[in-house]
């Protein structure tokens, strides 16, 4: 009977593989590069200001009020909701 070779990917978890990959990454060099961009790149600076702005927490609410969001969410709800349920929580005009 021939022995079968079992590769590492068959016995190791994704976490193990990610850990091994991260061990190959020169973390100090990546950190220094990131700090250089934060300190010197005008686009990165703009991005950091933007993600800390008051606008970011409002994005989910803005998206909820888009008619496209309403149509897609209603369609998904319709697909997931049993036909016999009389309450129509899938209404496209849910938010007005």
Phi and psi restraints in degrees (range 20) as a CNS / XPLOR table:
assign (resid 1 and name C) (resid 2 and name N)
       (resid 2 and name CA) (resid 2 and name C) 1.0 -84.1 20.0 2
assign (resid 2 and name N) (resid 2 and name CA)
       (resid 2 and name C) (resid 3 and name N) 1.0 134.1 20.0 2
assign (resid 2 and name C) (resid 3 and name N)
       (resid 3 and name CA) (resid 3 and name C) 1.0 -76.5 20.0 2
assign (resid 3 and name N) (resid 3 and name CA)
       (resid 3 and name C) (resid 4 and name N) 1.0 139.2 20.0 2
assign (resid 3 and name C) (resid 4 and name N)
       (resid 4 and name CA) (resid 4 and name C) 1.0 -96.7 20.0 2
assign (resid 4 and name N) (resid 4 and name CA)
       (resid 4 and name C) (resid 5 and name N) 1.0 131.6 20.0 2
assign (resid 4 and name C) (resid 5 and name N)
       (resid 5 and name CA) (resid 5 and name C) 1.0 -79.2 20.0 2
assign (resid 5 and name N) (resid 5 and name CA)
       (resid 5 and name C) (resid 6 and name N) 1.0 127.3 20.0 2
assign (resid 5 and name C) (resid 6 and name N)
       (resid 6 and name CA) (resid 6 and name C) 1.0 -102.7 20.0 2
assign (resid 6 and name N) (resid 6 and name CA)
       (resid 6 and name C) (resid 7 and name N) 1.0 118.3 20.0 2
assign (resid 6 and name C) (resid 7 and name N)
       (resid 7 and name CA) (resid 7 and name C) 1.0 -75.9 20.0 2
assign (resid 7 and name N) (resid 7 and name CA)
       (resid 7 and name C) (resid 8 and name N) 1.0 163.2 20.0 2
assign (resid 7 and name C) (resid 8 and name N)
       (resid 8 and name CA) (resid 8 and name C) 1.0 -59.7 20.0 2
assign (resid 8 and name N) (resid 8 and name CA)
       (resid 8 and name C) (resid 9 and name N) 1.0 -34.0 20.0 2
assign (resid 8 and name C) (resid 9 and name N)
       (resid 9 and name CA) (resid 9 and name C) 1.0 -67.9 20.0 2
assign (resid 9 and name N) (resid 9 and name CA)
       (resid 9 and name C) (resid 10 and name N) 1.0 -20.5 20.0 2
assign (resid 9 and name C) (resid 10 and name N)
       (resid 10 and name CA) (resid 10 and name C) 1.0 -83.2 20.0 2
assign (resid 10 and name N) (resid 10 and name CA)
       (resid 10 and name C) (resid 11 and name N) 1.0 -22.4 20.0 2
assign (resid 10 and name C) (resid 11 and name N)
       (resid 11 and name CA) (resid 11 and name C) 1.0 -115.0 20.0 2
assign (resid 11 and name N) (resid 11 and name CA)
       (resid 11 and name C) (resid 12 and name N) 1.0 -12.2 20.0 2
assign (resid 11 and name C) (resid 12 and name N)
       (resid 12 and name CA) (resid 12 and name C) 1.0 -102.1 20.0 2
assign (resid 12 and name N) (resid 12 and name CA)
       (resid 12 and name C) (resid 13 and name N) 1.0 149.4 20.0 2
assign (resid 12 and name C) (resid 13 and name N)
       (resid 13 and name CA) (resid 13 and name C) 1.0 -83.4 20.0 2
assign (resid 13 and name N) (resid 13 and name CA)
       (resid 13 and name C) (resid 14 and name N) 1.0 165.3 20.0 2
assign (resid 13 and name C) (resid 14 and name N)
       (resid 14 and name CA) (resid 14 and name C) 1.0 -59.1 20.0 2
assign (resid 14 and name N) (resid 14 and name CA)
       (resid 14 and name C) (resid 15 and name N) 1.0 -40.2 20.0 2
assign (resid 14 and name C) (resid 15 and name N)
       (resid 15 and name CA) (resid 15 and name C) 1.0 -59.1 20.0 2
assign (resid 15 and name N) (resid 15 and name CA)
       (resid 15 and name C) (resid 16 and name N) 1.0 -42.5 20.0 2
assign (resid 15 and name C) (resid 16 and name N)
       (resid 16 and name CA) (resid 16 and name C) 1.0 -61.6 20.0 2
assign (resid 16 and name N) (resid 16 and name CA)
       (resid 16 and name C) (resid 17 and name N) 1.0 -44.9 20.0 2
assign (resid 16 and name C) (resid 17 and name N)
       (resid 17 and name CA) (resid 17 and name C) 1.0 -65.7 20.0 2
assign (resid 17 and name N) (resid 17 and name CA)
       (resid 17 and name C) (resid 18 and name N) 1.0 -40.8 20.0 2
assign (resid 17 and name C) (resid 18 and name N)
       (resid 18 and name CA) (resid 18 and name C) 1.0 -65.1 20.0 2
assign (resid 18 and name N) (resid 18 and name CA)
       (resid 18 and name C) (resid 19 and name N) 1.0 -38.8 20.0 2
assign (resid 18 and name C) (resid 19 and name N)
       (resid 19 and name CA) (resid 19 and name C) 1.0 -60.7 20.0 2
assign (resid 19 and name N) (resid 19 and name CA)
       (resid 19 and name C) (resid 20 and name N) 1.0 -46.6 20.0 2
assign (resid 19 and name C) (resid 20 and name N)
       (resid 20 and name CA) (resid 20 and name C) 1.0 -60.9 20.0 2
assign (resid 20 and name N) (resid 20 and name CA)
       (resid 20 and name C) (resid 21 and name N) 1.0 -41.3 20.0 2
assign (resid 20 and name C) (resid 21 and name N)
       (resid 21 and name CA) (resid 21 and name C) 1.0 -62.3 20.0 2
assign (resid 21 and name N) (resid 21 and name CA)
       (resid 21 and name C) (resid 22 and name N) 1.0 -44.8 20.0 2
assign (resid 21 and name C) (resid 22 and name N)
       (resid 22 and name CA) (resid 22 and name C) 1.0 -65.2 20.0 2
assign (resid 22 and name N) (resid 22 and name CA)
       (resid 22 and name C) (resid 23 and name N) 1.0 -26.8 20.0 2
assign (resid 22 and name C) (resid 23 and name N)
       (resid 23 and name CA) (resid 23 and name C) 1.0 -68.0 20.0 2
assign (resid 23 and name N) (resid 23 and name CA)
       (resid 23 and name C) (resid 24 and name N) 1.0 -24.5 20.0 2
assign (resid 23 and name C) (resid 24 and name N)
       (resid 24 and name CA) (resid 24 and name C) 1.0 -82.4 20.0 2
assign (resid 24 and name N) (resid 24 and name CA)
       (resid 24 and name C) (resid 25 and name N) 1.0 -20.7 20.0 2
assign (resid 24 and name C) (resid 25 and name N)
       (resid 25 and name CA) (resid 25 and name C) 1.0 -78.4 20.0 2
assign (resid 25 and name N) (resid 25 and name CA)
       (resid 25 and name C) (resid 26 and name N) 1.0 127.6 20.0 2
assign (resid 25 and name C) (resid 26 and name N)
       (resid 26 and name CA) (resid 26 and name C) 1.0 -75.8 20.0 2
assign (resid 26 and name N) (resid 26 and name CA)
       (resid 26 and name C) (resid 27 and name N) 1.0 86.4 20.0 2
assign (resid 26 and name C) (resid 27 and name N)
       (resid 27 and name CA) (resid 27 and name C) 1.0 -56.0 20.0 2
assign (resid 27 and name N) (resid 27 and name CA)
       (resid 27 and name C) (resid 28 and name N) 1.0 -42.3 20.0 2
assign (resid 27 and name C) (resid 28 and name N)
       (resid 28 and name CA) (resid 28 and name C) 1.0 -62.7 20.0 2
assign (resid 28 and name N) (resid 28 and name CA)
       (resid 28 and name C) (resid 29 and name N) 1.0 -40.5 20.0 2
assign (resid 28 and name C) (resid 29 and name N)
       (resid 29 and name CA) (resid 29 and name C) 1.0 -66.9 20.0 2
assign (resid 29 and name N) (resid 29 and name CA)
       (resid 29 and name C) (resid 30 and name N) 1.0 -43.0 20.0 2
assign (resid 29 and name C) (resid 30 and name N)
       (resid 30 and name CA) (resid 30 and name C) 1.0 -62.7 20.0 2
assign (resid 30 and name N) (resid 30 and name CA)
       (resid 30 and name C) (resid 31 and name N) 1.0 -42.2 20.0 2
assign (resid 30 and name C) (resid 31 and name N)
       (resid 31 and name CA) (resid 31 and name C) 1.0 -63.2 20.0 2
assign (resid 31 and name N) (resid 31 and name CA)
       (resid 31 and name C) (resid 32 and name N) 1.0 -43.7 20.0 2
assign (resid 31 and name C) (resid 32 and name N)
       (resid 32 and name CA) (resid 32 and name C) 1.0 -63.2 20.0 2
assign (resid 32 and name N) (resid 32 and name CA)
       (resid 32 and name C) (resid 33 and name N) 1.0 -41.0 20.0 2
assign (resid 32 and name C) (resid 33 and name N)
       (resid 33 and name CA) (resid 33 and name C) 1.0 -63.1 20.0 2
assign (resid 33 and name N) (resid 33 and name CA)
       (resid 33 and name C) (resid 34 and name N) 1.0 -44.6 20.0 2
assign (resid 33 and name C) (resid 34 and name N)
       (resid 34 and name CA) (resid 34 and name C) 1.0 -61.9 20.0 2
assign (resid 34 and name N) (resid 34 and name CA)
       (resid 34 and name C) (resid 35 and name N) 1.0 -44.5 20.0 2
assign (resid 34 and name C) (resid 35 and name N)
       (resid 35 and name CA) (resid 35 and name C) 1.0 -62.0 20.0 2
assign (resid 35 and name N) (resid 35 and name CA)
       (resid 35 and name C) (resid 36 and name N) 1.0 -37.7 20.0 2
assign (resid 35 and name C) (resid 36 and name N)
       (resid 36 and name CA) (resid 36 and name C) 1.0 -62.5 20.0 2
assign (resid 36 and name N) (resid 36 and name CA)
       (resid 36 and name C) (resid 37 and name N) 1.0 -43.9 20.0 2
assign (resid 36 and name C) (resid 37 and name N)
       (resid 37 and name CA) (resid 37 and name C) 1.0 -63.8 20.0 2
assign (resid 37 and name N) (resid 37 and name CA)
       (resid 37 and name C) (resid 38 and name N) 1.0 -43.0 20.0 2
assign (resid 37 and name C) (resid 38 and name N)
       (resid 38 and name CA) (resid 38 and name C) 1.0 -62.4 20.0 2
assign (resid 38 and name N) (resid 38 and name CA)
       (resid 38 and name C) (resid 39 and name N) 1.0 -39.6 20.0 2
assign (resid 38 and name C) (resid 39 and name N)
       (resid 39 and name CA) (resid 39 and name C) 1.0 -78.8 20.0 2
assign (resid 39 and name N) (resid 39 and name CA)
       (resid 39 and name C) (resid 40 and name N) 1.0 -30.5 20.0 2
assign (resid 39 and name C) (resid 40 and name N)
       (resid 40 and name CA) (resid 40 and name C) 1.0 -121.6 20.0 2
assign (resid 40 and name N) (resid 40 and name CA)
       (resid 40 and name C) (resid 41 and name N) 1.0 -18.8 20.0 2
assign (resid 40 and name C) (resid 41 and name N)
       (resid 41 and name CA) (resid 41 and name C) 1.0 -91.6 20.0 2
assign (resid 41 and name N) (resid 41 and name CA)
       (resid 41 and name C) (resid 42 and name N) 1.0 118.9 20.0 2
assign (resid 41 and name C) (resid 42 and name N)
       (resid 42 and name CA) (resid 42 and name C) 1.0 -62.3 20.0 2
assign (resid 42 and name N) (resid 42 and name CA)
       (resid 42 and name C) (resid 43 and name N) 1.0 -35.0 20.0 2
assign (resid 42 and name C) (resid 43 and name N)
       (resid 43 and name CA) (resid 43 and name C) 1.0 -68.1 20.0 2
assign (resid 43 and name N) (resid 43 and name CA)
       (resid 43 and name C) (resid 44 and name N) 1.0 -39.9 20.0 2
assign (resid 43 and name C) (resid 44 and name N)
       (resid 44 and name CA) (resid 44 and name C) 1.0 -65.5 20.0 2
assign (resid 44 and name N) (resid 44 and name CA)
       (resid 44 and name C) (resid 45 and name N) 1.0 -40.0 20.0 2
assign (resid 44 and name C) (resid 45 and name N)
       (resid 45 and name CA) (resid 45 and name C) 1.0 -61.8 20.0 2
assign (resid 45 and name N) (resid 45 and name CA)
       (resid 45 and name C) (resid 46 and name N) 1.0 -43.7 20.0 2
assign (resid 45 and name C) (resid 46 and name N)
       (resid 46 and name CA) (resid 46 and name C) 1.0 -61.1 20.0 2
assign (resid 46 and name N) (resid 46 and name CA)
       (resid 46 and name C) (resid 47 and name N) 1.0 -43.1 20.0 2
assign (resid 46 and name C) (resid 47 and name N)
       (resid 47 and name CA) (resid 47 and name C) 1.0 -60.6 20.0 2
assign (resid 47 and name N) (resid 47 and name CA)
       (resid 47 and name C) (resid 48 and name N) 1.0 -44.1 20.0 2
assign (resid 47 and name C) (resid 48 and name N)
       (resid 48 and name CA) (resid 48 and name C) 1.0 -64.7 20.0 2
assign (resid 48 and name N) (resid 48 and name CA)
       (resid 48 and name C) (resid 49 and name N) 1.0 -38.5 20.0 2
assign (resid 48 and name C) (resid 49 and name N)
       (resid 49 and name CA) (resid 49 and name C) 1.0 -64.6 20.0 2
assign (resid 49 and name N) (resid 49 and name CA)
       (resid 49 and name C) (resid 50 and name N) 1.0 -43.7 20.0 2
assign (resid 49 and name C) (resid 50 and name N)
       (resid 50 and name CA) (resid 50 and name C) 1.0 -62.4 20.0 2
assign (resid 50 and name N) (resid 50 and name CA)
       (resid 50 and name C) (resid 51 and name N) 1.0 -46.7 20.0 2
assign (resid 50 and name C) (resid 51 and name N)
       (resid 51 and name CA) (resid 51 and name C) 1.0 -69.7 20.0 2
assign (resid 51 and name N) (resid 51 and name CA)
       (resid 51 and name C) (resid 52 and name N) 1.0 -13.4 20.0 2
assign (resid 51 and name C) (resid 52 and name N)
       (resid 52 and name CA) (resid 52 and name C) 1.0 -99.2 20.0 2
assign (resid 52 and name N) (resid 52 and name CA)
       (resid 52 and name C) (resid 53 and name N) 1.0 2.9 20.0 2
assign (resid 52 and name C) (resid 53 and name N)
       (resid 53 and name CA) (resid 53 and name C) 1.0 -78.2 20.0 2
assign (resid 53 and name N) (resid 53 and name CA)
       (resid 53 and name C) (resid 54 and name N) 1.0 169.6 20.0 2
assign (resid 53 and name C) (resid 54 and name N)
       (resid 54 and name CA) (resid 54 and name C) 1.0 -72.4 20.0 2
assign (resid 54 and name N) (resid 54 and name CA)
       (resid 54 and name C) (resid 55 and name N) 1.0 -15.5 20.0 2
assign (resid 54 and name C) (resid 55 and name N)
       (resid 55 and name CA) (resid 55 and name C) 1.0 -70.2 20.0 2
assign (resid 55 and name N) (resid 55 and name CA)
       (resid 55 and name C) (resid 56 and name N) 1.0 -34.5 20.0 2
assign (resid 55 and name C) (resid 56 and name N)
       (resid 56 and name CA) (resid 56 and name C) 1.0 -58.4 20.0 2
assign (resid 56 and name N) (resid 56 and name CA)
       (resid 56 and name C) (resid 57 and name N) 1.0 -49.9 20.0 2
assign (resid 56 and name C) (resid 57 and name N)
       (resid 57 and name CA) (resid 57 and name C) 1.0 -63.9 20.0 2
assign (resid 57 and name N) (resid 57 and name CA)
       (resid 57 and name C) (resid 58 and name N) 1.0 -18.8 20.0 2
assign (resid 57 and name C) (resid 58 and name N)
       (resid 58 and name CA) (resid 58 and name C) 1.0 -82.7 20.0 2
assign (resid 58 and name N) (resid 58 and name CA)
       (resid 58 and name C) (resid 59 and name N) 1.0 -15.2 20.0 2
assign (resid 58 and name C) (resid 59 and name N)
       (resid 59 and name CA) (resid 59 and name C) 1.0 -57.1 20.0 2
assign (resid 59 and name N) (resid 59 and name CA)
       (resid 59 and name C) (resid 60 and name N) 1.0 -46.3 20.0 2
assign (resid 59 and name C) (resid 60 and name N)
       (resid 60 and name CA) (resid 60 and name C) 1.0 -58.4 20.0 2
assign (resid 60 and name N) (resid 60 and name CA)
       (resid 60 and name C) (resid 61 and name N) 1.0 -39.5 20.0 2
assign (resid 60 and name C) (resid 61 and name N)
       (resid 61 and name CA) (resid 61 and name C) 1.0 -66.6 20.0 2
assign (resid 61 and name N) (resid 61 and name CA)
       (resid 61 and name C) (resid 62 and name N) 1.0 -40.4 20.0 2
assign (resid 61 and name C) (resid 62 and name N)
       (resid 62 and name CA) (resid 62 and name C) 1.0 -61.2 20.0 2
assign (resid 62 and name N) (resid 62 and name CA)
       (resid 62 and name C) (resid 63 and name N) 1.0 -44.4 20.0 2
assign (resid 62 and name C) (resid 63 and name N)
       (resid 63 and name CA) (resid 63 and name C) 1.0 -64.5 20.0 2
assign (resid 63 and name N) (resid 63 and name CA)
       (resid 63 and name C) (resid 64 and name N) 1.0 -40.7 20.0 2
assign (resid 63 and name C) (resid 64 and name N)
       (resid 64 and name CA) (resid 64 and name C) 1.0 -58.8 20.0 2
assign (resid 64 and name N) (resid 64 and name CA)
       (resid 64 and name C) (resid 65 and name N) 1.0 -29.7 20.0 2
assign (resid 64 and name C) (resid 65 and name N)
       (resid 65 and name CA) (resid 65 and name C) 1.0 -89.1 20.0 2
assign (resid 65 and name N) (resid 65 and name CA)
       (resid 65 and name C) (resid 66 and name N) 1.0 -3.8 20.0 2
assign (resid 65 and name C) (resid 66 and name N)
       (resid 66 and name CA) (resid 66 and name C) 1.0 -71.6 20.0 2
assign (resid 66 and name N) (resid 66 and name CA)
       (resid 66 and name C) (resid 67 and name N) 1.0 137.4 20.0 2
assign (resid 66 and name C) (resid 67 and name N)
       (resid 67 and name CA) (resid 67 and name C) 1.0 -63.4 20.0 2
assign (resid 67 and name N) (resid 67 and name CA)
       (resid 67 and name C) (resid 68 and name N) 1.0 -32.9 20.0 2
assign (resid 67 and name C) (resid 68 and name N)
       (resid 68 and name CA) (resid 68 and name C) 1.0 -63.0 20.0 2
assign (resid 68 and name N) (resid 68 and name CA)
       (resid 68 and name C) (resid 69 and name N) 1.0 -40.5 20.0 2
assign (resid 68 and name C) (resid 69 and name N)
       (resid 69 and name CA) (resid 69 and name C) 1.0 -62.7 20.0 2
assign (resid 69 and name N) (resid 69 and name CA)
       (resid 69 and name C) (resid 70 and name N) 1.0 -43.1 20.0 2
assign (resid 69 and name C) (resid 70 and name N)
       (resid 70 and name CA) (resid 70 and name C) 1.0 -61.6 20.0 2
assign (resid 70 and name N) (resid 70 and name CA)
       (resid 70 and name C) (resid 71 and name N) 1.0 -43.5 20.0 2
assign (resid 70 and name C) (resid 71 and name N)
       (resid 71 and name CA) (resid 71 and name C) 1.0 -64.9 20.0 2
assign (resid 71 and name N) (resid 71 and name CA)
       (resid 71 and name C) (resid 72 and name N) 1.0 -45.1 20.0 2
assign (resid 71 and name C) (resid 72 and name N)
       (resid 72 and name CA) (resid 72 and name C) 1.0 -66.3 20.0 2
assign (resid 72 and name N) (resid 72 and name CA)
       (resid 72 and name C) (resid 73 and name N) 1.0 -44.1 20.0 2
assign (resid 72 and name C) (resid 73 and name N)
       (resid 73 and name CA) (resid 73 and name C) 1.0 -65.9 20.0 2
assign (resid 73 and name N) (resid 73 and name CA)
       (resid 73 and name C) (resid 74 and name N) 1.0 -36.9 20.0 2
assign (resid 73 and name C) (resid 74 and name N)
       (resid 74 and name CA) (resid 74 and name C) 1.0 -65.3 20.0 2
assign (resid 74 and name N) (resid 74 and name CA)
       (resid 74 and name C) (resid 75 and name N) 1.0 -41.2 20.0 2
assign (resid 74 and name C) (resid 75 and name N)
       (resid 75 and name CA) (resid 75 and name C) 1.0 -63.6 20.0 2
assign (resid 75 and name N) (resid 75 and name CA)
       (resid 75 and name C) (resid 76 and name N) 1.0 -46.2 20.0 2
assign (resid 75 and name C) (resid 76 and name N)
       (resid 76 and name CA) (resid 76 and name C) 1.0 -63.1 20.0 2
assign (resid 76 and name N) (resid 76 and name CA)
       (resid 76 and name C) (resid 77 and name N) 1.0 -42.7 20.0 2
assign (resid 76 and name C) (resid 77 and name N)
       (resid 77 and name CA) (resid 77 and name C) 1.0 -61.1 20.0 2
assign (resid 77 and name N) (resid 77 and name CA)
       (resid 77 and name C) (resid 78 and name N) 1.0 -42.8 20.0 2
assign (resid 77 and name C) (resid 78 and name N)
       (resid 78 and name CA) (resid 78 and name C) 1.0 -61.1 20.0 2
assign (resid 78 and name N) (resid 78 and name CA)
       (resid 78 and name C) (resid 79 and name N) 1.0 -39.3 20.0 2
assign (resid 78 and name C) (resid 79 and name N)
       (resid 79 and name CA) (resid 79 and name C) 1.0 -68.1 20.0 2
assign (resid 79 and name N) (resid 79 and name CA)
       (resid 79 and name C) (resid 80 and name N) 1.0 -34.6 20.0 2
assign (resid 79 and name C) (resid 80 and name N)
       (resid 80 and name CA) (resid 80 and name C) 1.0 -89.6 20.0 2
assign (resid 80 and name N) (resid 80 and name CA)
       (resid 80 and name C) (resid 81 and name N) 1.0 -21.7 20.0 2
assign (resid 80 and name C) (resid 81 and name N)
       (resid 81 and name CA) (resid 81 and name C) 1.0 -83.6 20.0 2
assign (resid 81 and name N) (resid 81 and name CA)
       (resid 81 and name C) (resid 82 and name N) 1.0 134.3 20.0 2
assign (resid 81 and name C) (resid 82 and name N)
       (resid 82 and name CA) (resid 82 and name C) 1.0 -62.3 20.0 2
assign (resid 82 and name N) (resid 82 and name CA)
       (resid 82 and name C) (resid 83 and name N) 1.0 142.8 20.0 2
assign (resid 82 and name C) (resid 83 and name N)
       (resid 83 and name CA) (resid 83 and name C) 1.0 -62.4 20.0 2
assign (resid 83 and name N) (resid 83 and name CA)
       (resid 83 and name C) (resid 84 and name N) 1.0 -30.1 20.0 2
assign (resid 83 and name C) (resid 84 and name N)
       (resid 84 and name CA) (resid 84 and name C) 1.0 -78.1 20.0 2
assign (resid 84 and name N) (resid 84 and name CA)
       (resid 84 and name C) (resid 85 and name N) 1.0 -12.4 20.0 2
assign (resid 84 and name C) (resid 85 and name N)
       (resid 85 and name CA) (resid 85 and name C) 1.0 -72.6 20.0 2
assign (resid 85 and name N) (resid 85 and name CA)
       (resid 85 and name C) (resid 86 and name N) 1.0 124.7 20.0 2
assign (resid 85 and name C) (resid 86 and name N)
       (resid 86 and name CA) (resid 86 and name C) 1.0 -82.9 20.0 2
assign (resid 86 and name N) (resid 86 and name CA)
       (resid 86 and name C) (resid 87 and name N) 1.0 -23.9 20.0 2
assign (resid 86 and name C) (resid 87 and name N)
       (resid 87 and name CA) (resid 87 and name C) 1.0 -74.2 20.0 2
assign (resid 87 and name N) (resid 87 and name CA)
       (resid 87 and name C) (resid 88 and name N) 1.0 126.4 20.0 2
assign (resid 87 and name C) (resid 88 and name N)
       (resid 88 and name CA) (resid 88 and name C) 1.0 -97.8 20.0 2
assign (resid 88 and name N) (resid 88 and name CA)
       (resid 88 and name C) (resid 89 and name N) 1.0 85.7 20.0 2
assign (resid 88 and name C) (resid 89 and name N)
       (resid 89 and name CA) (resid 89 and name C) 1.0 -84.3 20.0 2
assign (resid 89 and name N) (resid 89 and name CA)
       (resid 89 and name C) (resid 90 and name N) 1.0 0.3 20.0 2
assign (resid 89 and name C) (resid 90 and name N)
       (resid 90 and name CA) (resid 90 and name C) 1.0 -96.0 20.0 2
assign (resid 90 and name N) (resid 90 and name CA)
       (resid 90 and name C) (resid 91 and name N) 1.0 16.0 20.0 2
assign (resid 90 and name C) (resid 91 and name N)
       (resid 91 and name CA) (resid 91 and name C) 1.0 -59.9 20.0 2
assign (resid 91 and name N) (resid 91 and name CA)
       (resid 91 and name C) (resid 92 and name N) 1.0 131.0 20.0 2
assign (resid 91 and name C) (resid 92 and name N)
       (resid 92 and name CA) (resid 92 and name C) 1.0 -66.9 20.0 2
assign (resid 92 and name N) (resid 92 and name CA)
       (resid 92 and name C) (resid 93 and name N) 1.0 -29.0 20.0 2
assign (resid 92 and name C) (resid 93 and name N)
       (resid 93 and name CA) (resid 93 and name C) 1.0 -93.3 20.0 2
assign (resid 93 and name N) (resid 93 and name CA)
       (resid 93 and name C) (resid 94 and name N) 1.0 29.9 20.0 2
assign (resid 93 and name C) (resid 94 and name N)
       (resid 94 and name CA) (resid 94 and name C) 1.0 -56.1 20.0 2
assign (resid 94 and name N) (resid 94 and name CA)
       (resid 94 and name C) (resid 95 and name N) 1.0 -40.9 20.0 2
assign (resid 94 and name C) (resid 95 and name N)
       (resid 95 and name CA) (resid 95 and name C) 1.0 -100.3 20.0 2
assign (resid 95 and name N) (resid 95 and name CA)
       (resid 95 and name C) (resid 96 and name N) 1.0 16.5 20.0 2
